[in-house]
Amino acid sequence: MQYVALVYYQERLIEAMSERDWHDLNQECLGCVERLTEQGHFITGRALQPVESATSVRRRDGETLVSDGPFAETKEQLAGFYLLEARDLNEALRLAGGIPPARLGTIEVRPVRELPPKDETGDPS
């Protein structure tokens, strides 16, 4: 089963890090990805640019609304994600606990929801 591990932390903690500490954290994350890959758990993942680079899009009453910034103001910001393969939630939680930024913030784990195949006939039944 696939699980997404969403990485959240307070960007101000990262901004306060020395260049060396930031480099070391990134190297630790790369090592984590390498281990997860070797164990057959890592599918894909990406780090995100800081929250000030975010743009939110909403669709309301047929109109597209675009605004600068993240969808919601939060204490911790979404920093990236890991898409993991795990046999169950317990294993996914164990894997997520080894993601280095878990020491700085929160790793939210969610099962991936598969969408049904596209119905070419348009018939919902």
C-alpha positions as CSV (number, residue, x, y, z in Angstrom):
1,M,0.0,0.0,0.0
2,Q,1.2,3.5,-0.7
3,Y,1.4,6.3,1.9
4,V,2.4,9.9,1.6
5,A,4.5,11.3,4.4
6,L,4.0,15.1,4.4
7,V,7.0,16.9,6.0
8,Y,6.1,20.0,8.0
9,Y,8.3,22.3,10.0
10,Q,8.6,25.9,11.1
11,E,10.5,27.6,8.4
12,R,11.9,30.1,10.9
13,L,13.8,27.2,12.5
14,I,15.4,26.4,9.2
15,E,16.2,30.1,8.5
16,A,18.0,30.2,11.9
17,M,20.3,27.3,11.0
18,S,23.8,27.8,10.0
19,E,24.7,27.0,6.4
20,R,26.6,24.0,7.7
21,D,23.6,22.7,9.8
22,W,21.3,23.2,6.7
23,H,23.8,21.3,4.5
24,D,24.1,18.5,7.1
25,L,20.3,18.1,7.3
26,N,20.0,17.9,3.5
27,Q,22.7,15.3,3.4
28,E,20.9,13.3,6.1
29,C,17.7,13.5,4.1
30,L,19.5,12.2,1.0
31,G,20.8,9.3,3.1
32,C,17.4,8.6,4.3
33,V,16.1,8.4,0.7
34,E,18.9,6.2,-0.2
35,R,18.1,3.7,2.6
36,L,14.4,3.8,1.9
37,T,15.1,3.1,-1.8
38,E,17.4,0.2,-1.0
39,Q,14.7,-1.3,1.3
40,G,12.1,-0.9,-1.5
41,H,10.0,1.7,0.4
42,F,10.8,4.9,-1.5
43,I,8.7,5.7,-4.6
44,T,9.3,9.4,-5.0
45,G,9.5,12.6,-3.1
46,R,10.4,16.2,-3.4
47,A,11.4,19.2,-1.2
48,L,9.4,22.4,-1.7
49,Q,10.5,26.0,-1.9
50,P,9.7,28.2,1.1
51,V,6.1,29.1,1.8
52,E,6.5,32.7,0.5
53,S,6.8,31.2,-3.0
54,A,3.4,29.6,-2.7
55,T,0.4,30.6,-4.8
56,S,-3.1,29.3,-4.0
57,V,-5.8,28.7,-6.6
58,R,-9.5,28.3,-5.8
59,R,-12.5,27.8,-8.1
60,R,-15.7,29.4,-6.8
61,D,-18.9,30.0,-8.8
62,G,-17.2,29.3,-12.1
63,E,-14.4,31.8,-11.3
64,T,-10.8,31.0,-10.7
65,L,-9.3,33.0,-7.8
66,V,-5.5,33.2,-7.4
67,S,-3.8,34.6,-4.3
68,D,-0.2,34.8,-3.1
69,G,0.7,32.6,-0.2
70,P,-0.2,29.2,1.1
71,F,-3.8,28.0,1.5
72,A,-3.8,28.4,5.2
73,E,-1.8,30.2,7.9
74,T,-0.2,27.5,10.1
75,K,2.5,27.2,12.7
76,E,4.3,24.7,10.6
77,Q,4.7,24.9,6.8
78,L,4.6,22.1,4.3
79,A,8.2,21.5,3.3
80,G,8.0,18.4,1.1
81,F,6.8,14.9,0.8
82,Y,7.9,11.3,0.5
83,L,5.7,8.7,-1.3
84,L,6.3,5.4,0.5
85,E,5.4,1.8,-0.1
86,A,4.6,0.0,3.2
87,R,2.6,-3.1,4.0
88,D,0.4,-1.3,6.5
89,L,0.0,2.0,8.5
90,N,2.3,0.7,11.3
91,E,5.1,0.2,8.9
92,A,4.5,3.6,7.2
93,L,4.6,5.3,10.6
94,R,7.9,3.5,11.5
95,L,9.4,4.7,8.2
96,A,8.1,8.2,8.7
97,G,9.7,8.4,12.1
98,G,13.1,7.9,10.4
99,I,12.6,11.0,8.1
100,P,15.2,13.5,9.5
101,P,12.9,16.6,9.7
102,A,10.7,14.7,12.1
103,R,13.1,16.1,14.7
104,L,12.2,19.6,13.8
105,G,8.5,19.4,13.1
106,T,5.8,16.9,12.1
107,I,5.5,14.1,9.5
108,E,1.8,13.6,8.6
109,V,1.2,10.2,7.1
110,R,-1.8,9.5,4.9
111,P,-2.8,6.5,2.8
112,V,-3.0,7.2,-0.9
113,R,-6.6,7.0,-2.2
114,E,-6.8,5.4,-5.6
115,L,-9.3,7.0,-8.0
116,P,-11.6,4.7,-9.9
117,P,-10.8,4.1,-13.6
118,K,-12.2,6.6,-16.0
119,D,-15.6,5.5,-17.3
120,E,-15.4,6.0,-21.0
121,T,-19.2,5.7,-21.4
122,G,-20.1,8.4,-18.9
123,D,-22.3,5.9,-17.2
124,P,-21.8,6.1,-13.3
125,S,-23.1,2.5,-12.8
